[in-house]
Each structure stands twice: as C-alpha cells, then as structure tokens.
Amino acid sequence: MAETIEQWLAAQGLLGAQPVEIMDGFCQRLVDGGFPLARGLIGLRMLHPHYGAVACLWRRGEGGVEIERIDHGSDGFARSPFAPLARDGGGTLRRRLEDPACPRDFPILTELARAGITDYVCSVVPFGEAIPTNGLMTSWATDRRGGFAETEIERLGSLVPLLAIAAKASVAPRIARSLLTIYLGHDAGNRVLAGKVRRGSIERIGAVLYYADLTGFTSFADKTAGEPLIAALNLYLEAMVVPVECSGGQILKFMGDGLLATFALADFGGKAEAAAAAALDAAEETLAKVAALNAGRQAAGEAIMAADIALHLGDVLYGNVGSEERLDFTVIGPAVNEASRIETLCGTLGRHVLVSAALAVAAGGERHRLESLGRHRLRGVSEPQEVFGLVRSRAADP
C-alpha cells in the first residue's frame, strides 16, 4: 500500500529531517496527487542571535526550496497576513485574488496578484508556548482559474497541523544545539546534548588554558555609558573570540570584560605543541584585531581598551559543577587558577601576552616566538615561576 502524506510527515518528524526537505517533499507530494499548488511557504520563529525567523518558500517548477533568514527587527512580519493571525492566537486567512472586490490589505497580495495567483490562504498554527509568533506560519497559493476548491482547502486544513508537528520536531533539537553551542561552546554543548548532565560528571583533560581580560575597562566605562558601552564591549569581545575559535579553541565562559577558553589537546591529536601554536596564533591575532579596533576608535575620538592574555598548559577537570538545580559546564583545577594569576602580571611586566613555563616547553618548534621574562611569584603558588612573553607584540597600549 502506498505511503500517505500523513504517514510520510510522521516519518519525517521522527527522523528529524531538515525543514527544507520536509517542505519540498510535502509540496511535491501534493502536486503529484493533483493538488493545484503554485506556491507554498512555511515560516518558523528561531532563537538565534543573527536572525529571528526562517522561511522556506516552494514554487512550482523551480526545483527546490528557497530559504530566507529574517533579521531581528525586520518589519516584514508586521506587514504580513501572519501578524494579525499570530496576535489572535492562530487561525486562517483567505483571499480570492481573482475577485476584483478582494481586498489587497497586505503588500504580498498585490505582488501575488500581479504574478497571476488567483487564490491565497495562510494560517498560523501555535505551538502552545506563550509567545505569539512561536508557531508554524504557512501560506498556500494557486494560479488555477477559480482558485482552490473547498475540498482542497479542507484537505490543507487537515494536513497543516501534521506539517507543523513535523516542522517543530525538526527545528526544536536544532535550536537546542545552536543555543547550547552559543552559550556553552561547541564541545560543551555537544556533551550536554549527549547526556553529560549529571552533577559531578567530569573528566580529566589536558588543555592549553587561554585567559584574556580587557584592561582599562573601569576608566572606559566612566567615559562610555549605556548602550554605547555594551556595543563597544561587544566589539572588543568579538576581537577576542574570533581568533580563538578560528584557531580551534573553545570559549568556555565570559567573565565580565574577560573570557576563559581552552585548546583541548585531544582536538589537536593529543599534541601539546600543536595546541600551543594554535593558542599563540590566537593571542597574536587578538592583539592585531584590538590594535586595529583601537586605531579606528582613537581616530573617532572614542575611548579605547587593551587586551591582556595569559596562556598556560595543564590538566584540568572538565564537566558539571554547581547546585542540583543550577549547573555550569566548565574547567576547574590549579592550572585554571595559575592562568588567571599569570594574567595579573601583564601590567607589572608591561606585556599584553604572558606564557607559562609549561606552555613554553610544550611549544617545541614554536619556542622561538617566546622570550623569558624571568621568575615571578604568583599568588597561591609556593615557588616563583618563570614567565615568558612574545618576542614581538603588535598591540598598542591604550
């Protein structure tokens, strides 16, 4: 017995197919069954820092689905037929565009009428959460003379809720993975999704610890308040984050105007030299980016900051710590404390990047990039530790 559209939708939801695959297969199956579909669209609200929603548009004869990511704050939704439906908690709107008396009360309707569309129906299927736009938005159009038959509208009405279930089943885990990656880091996010959620679930790993902090933030905040302060802070943090991630590191957490990152040795084939080289590359690139940012801000008469970075190599405990109801996925251990205390020497030694002896030894062939700055006491460490700096620095002091 041939598979029905209903059965196919259920299978796609269980398999976690991509929304674009679900939309393409759904529309093609409708057309193959004789449905007079010329255009179909689904839209989903997304929790993502770069865009607020995603739309999948299918057009007959164009061979596939067009994907559009809609920016936060876009007025396209407010001017669409979906806005009043979402405000009302869902529902359906139909416009028989073939009828001269049909209102063109939304910009899309004039556009569709010019393209020869004769009938248009759209709906919002809420997902149940208390967010008006959190549901599946769909629209369906035909260019057949006379528009959709009432039986065809009823058929759509019975299928769209199943389409919504399949789409939600597809998107929900992708949103979760994206958010966990954004807030926890790629490795920590994947571990949480894989079930590493029990408090005290930790493992010992070798890693280069990358501790970075912005200097002069207090003075900077005194000169820059409100939204300009946050905007500037984001620019500086971007200059610190991108080099780390591009070099294979993971940002574990932000700490006010600083951050803690790791370059896990396992990600570099267990080779400390490769991880050390990547961390040094990230540090140098950060200094270059901050210097470029400062040059532009100084030219505009704006306040500037500098980045201080400490690199250390050691074994750390990596996993869940916290209370029963509030956990943090992080690294802990003496090596983390030593990295933060090495960073406090940056001002004393007049260097923006300081490296521990352990990392300098591990650097191997990259050792030529470092020079000894002598032995120095670190708070909480019994013996003075040798500290190294970059032979050349491309950073500019604020």
N, C-alpha and C positions, 0 to 999 in steps of 0.2 A: 504494500500500500504506500502511495506517495506521501512524503512528509508534508504536513500542512504548514502554513505560515506560522500558526500559533506554536506548533512543535519546534519549528526552526528558531523562533525567537527565544523560546525557553532554553534551547540548547546553546544559543549564543550567549545568553546571560550566564549560564552555568560555566561556560568555557572562558568567560571574561574577554570576549572578542573586543577589538577596538571599536569605538563608536562609528568611525568612518566605514568599517567593514559591515557593521550592523545596518547602517543607513543604506549603503549601496545594495546589499543583499535584499533588504526589505523592499526597497523601491523596485528593484528588478523583478522580484517575485510578484509584486502587484501587477506590473506591466505584462509579465508573461502570462498572468491569469486573466488578461483582458481589461484591467483597470485603466481608465483613460488619464493616467498621471503624466503631466508635463513637467512638474517641478515639485520637489519636496524639500523641506528644511526641518532640522531639529536643532535646538539650542539648549545649552546647559550652563548653568552658573558654575564657575570654577573658583576654588580657593587657591589663588596663585598670586605672587607679588607682582608679576609682569602684566597679567591680563585678568579681566573679571569674568569672562564668559567665552565659550567656544561654540561656533555654529558649523554644522555640516550641511552643505547645500548640494542636492542632486538635481541634475537637469537631464531630461530625456535626450539620448543620442550623443551626450558629451563624454561618455566613457569614464565614469568615476564620480567622485565626490570632492567638492571644493571645501577646504577648511578655512575658516576665518576665526582668528583670535581677536576678541574685542577688548579694547583697553578699558581699564578702570576709568570711570567718569565719562565714558562715551555717552552722548545724548541719543544714540541710535535706538536704544531700548525705549527711552521715554517717548520717542516719536513713533513707535511701532504699535501694532494692534495688540502686542503681548502685554504692554504696560497696564491698560485697564483690566485685562483679564487677571493678571497677577495681583493687582490691588483688590480684586473681588474674590481672591482665593481660588482662582481657576475658572474654567468654563470654555465655551466655544464661541467664535465669531465667524459669520459667513458673509461674503459679499459677492453677489451675482453681477460681475463686472460687465456682462453683455447687455444688461438692462441700462438704458440711458439715465434712468432715475436713480441708479445705485449711487450712494454717497461715496465720494473719494475722500474719506475723512482721515486717511493716513497716507503719507507720501508713497509708500510702497505700492499702494493700489493704483495710483496714476502710472507708475512705472510698469506694473504688470499689465495694465490695460493696453498700454502702447505696444507691449510685446505680444499682444494677441491672446492673453489669458482671458477666459470667459467666466470662470468661477474660482473662488478662493475661499478656503476655510482654514482657520487656525485655532489652536487650543493651547491651554496651559494645564498640565497635569501636576498638581502639587505632590511633593514627596513627603509631606507631613510635618516637616520642621517649621519652626516659627519664623521663617524668612520668606517674604513674599515671592522673590524670584527663584527660590530654591525648588525647582521642579523641571519637568521637561516641557519645552516650548516647541510646538510643531506647527508647520503650515503646509498645505497641500493645494495644488493648483492644476487646472486643466485648461486646454485650449480647444476642447471639443465644443462644437456648436450646441447650445442648450445646456452646457455645463454638466455638473455631476448629477446623476440620478439620485433620488432619495435613498434607494437601496445601497448605493455606493457610499453615501455619507454615513449611513448606518454601519456599513462594513468598516469604514475608517474608525468610527466611534468605538467599535468592539476591539479593534486591533491596537489603537494608540496606547491604551493602558499597559498592554503587554510589551509594546515597544519601550514605554517608559521604564518598566521593570528591568528589561534587558539593558537599557542605556545606563540606568542607575547602578546595576550590578557591574557594568563595565567601568564606569567612571569612579565609583567610590574607592576601590583599592588604589587606583592611580593617583587620586587626590591624597590619600593617606600616605603613599610612598613619597610623593612630591613634598608634602608638608614635613614629613619626618626628615627627609634629606635636607630641606631648607633650614629646619630648626635644630637638628641634631648632627648633621653631617652625613655623607653618603654611607660610610661603613656603619656608624652607629644606628642610622635609620634602618638599614637593611637588617641589622641584628635584632632590632626591636620587632620588626615585621616578621622575622623568622622565629620569634617566640622567646627571645632573650629578655624577659621582662620580670623575672623573679628577683626580688631584692636580695643583694648579696651574690648574685650570679656574676662572677668576674673571672678573668683570666689574666695571666701574666704575659705581657708582650714586650719586645724590645722596640724602642722608637727613638727618633730624634724629636726632642721637645722644642717647640718654637713658641717663645713667649714674647709678645710685642705690646708696646704701650705708646700712647701719644704723649709727648712732653709739652708742657706749657698749656695744658687744657684749662686749668683754672683761670689763667690770665685770658685765654682765648674766650672762655665763657663770659667773662666780665665785659668783653668788648662786643660779643655777639650773642644776642638773646633770642629766645623764642624759636620760631620756625627756621630762620636763617642758621641758627646754631645746629639744629638737627640736620638740616640739609648739608651743611659743611662737614659735620661729623660723618655723615653717610659717605661723602666723597673721600674722606681720609680712610675710612674703614674699607671702602671699595679698593683703594690703592694698596691696602694691606692684605686683603683677602684674595684678590685675583691672582697675584703671583704665587701664593701658597697653593691654591687649588690647581693652577696650571702646571705646577711643578710636582704634583702628585701627593700633596699634603691634604689633611682634613682639618677644617676648623671645628674644634670641639665646642667652644663657647666664647661669647663676648663677655667682657668684664668691664662695663662702663665704656671707657675710651681705649680699651685694650682687648687682646684676644689670646687664646691658648690654642695651639694647633699641634698636630702630630704628623710625623712622617714614619709610619709603621714599617719596620724592616721587612716584614712579610710582603709588603706591597712592592718591595724592590728586590725580590728574590732572596731575601734574607741577608743582603749585602749592605753592611753599615756604610761602606764608602759611597755607594750609590745614593743612599738616603741622605747622607751628609752633604753630598754635592748638590742634590736637589734642594735641600734646605738653604744652603749658601746661595744658590741661584735665586731662590725666592726672596731672601733677605736683600740681596743686591738690587733685584728688580723693584722691591718695595721702596728702597731708598731713592731709586731713579724716579719712580712714579710720584712719590711725595715731593721730591725736588721740583718736578715739572708742575705739580699742583700748586706748590708754594710760589713759583715764579709767576704764574698767572694771577694768583691772589694778590701778591705784592704789587704787580702792575696795576691792579684794580684798587689798590689802597685798602685791601682787606687783611684781617688778622690771619696769621699762619701758625702751624704747629710742626713738630718733627716727630719721627718715629724712632723709638729705641727698641732693639731686638736682642734677645738672648737665645742662644742655641746650646742644647745640652743633649747628651746621649745617655740612655739608661733603661733599666727595666721598670715598668710601671704596672699597676693593677688597673685593668680596663673593664668597666662594666657598670652595674647598677648600684648606686648608693642612695640613701635617703630614708624617708619615713615610709610607713606602709602605704600611704595614700599619695605621696609626692616623691618621685624618684628623679635622679639625674644620671645620665649615661656619660661617664667621664673617666679621667685617669687620675689616680692618686698614688702617692709614694714619695720618698725622699727626693727622687730625681726631679719631680714637679716643683717641689719647694726650692731646690737648688737653682733651677732655671729662673724662677721669679726673683731670687736674690742676686743672681748674676746680672739680671736686667737693671737692678737698682744701682749697679756700679757704672752704668753708661755715663751718667752725668759727672761722676767723680773722675772718670778716666777720659772724658771728652770724646767718647766714641759712640756711634749710633748702633753698632753691631758688636756684641761680645760673644765669644765662643768658649765653652769649657774645654779643659784638657782632654777629657774623654772623647769629645767630638773631634778635637784637633788630631788625636791619634787615629781615630777611625777614618778621618778624611783621606788618608793614604795619598794617592796621587794628586789630590786637591789641596794638600798641605801648603803648597806654595802660595795659596791665596791668603794665608794667615801669618800673623807675626805675634810673638809673645809680648805680653804687657806686664809680665812679672807675676808674682804670687800675691794674692789678696785674701783677706778674711771675709767669709760670708757668714751672715748671722745664722746661728744654729749649727754651723759646721765647725768641728773642733780644730782642724788644721787649715792653714792658708792654702788656697787653691790657685794653680796657675790659670791665668785667663788670657785669651787671645783676641786680637782684633783683625779686621780685614786690612790687608795691605793697602788697598785703595778704597776710598769711600766716595760715592757720588752724591751723598746727601748734602743738603745745605742747612746750616743752623738757622733757626728762626730768630 
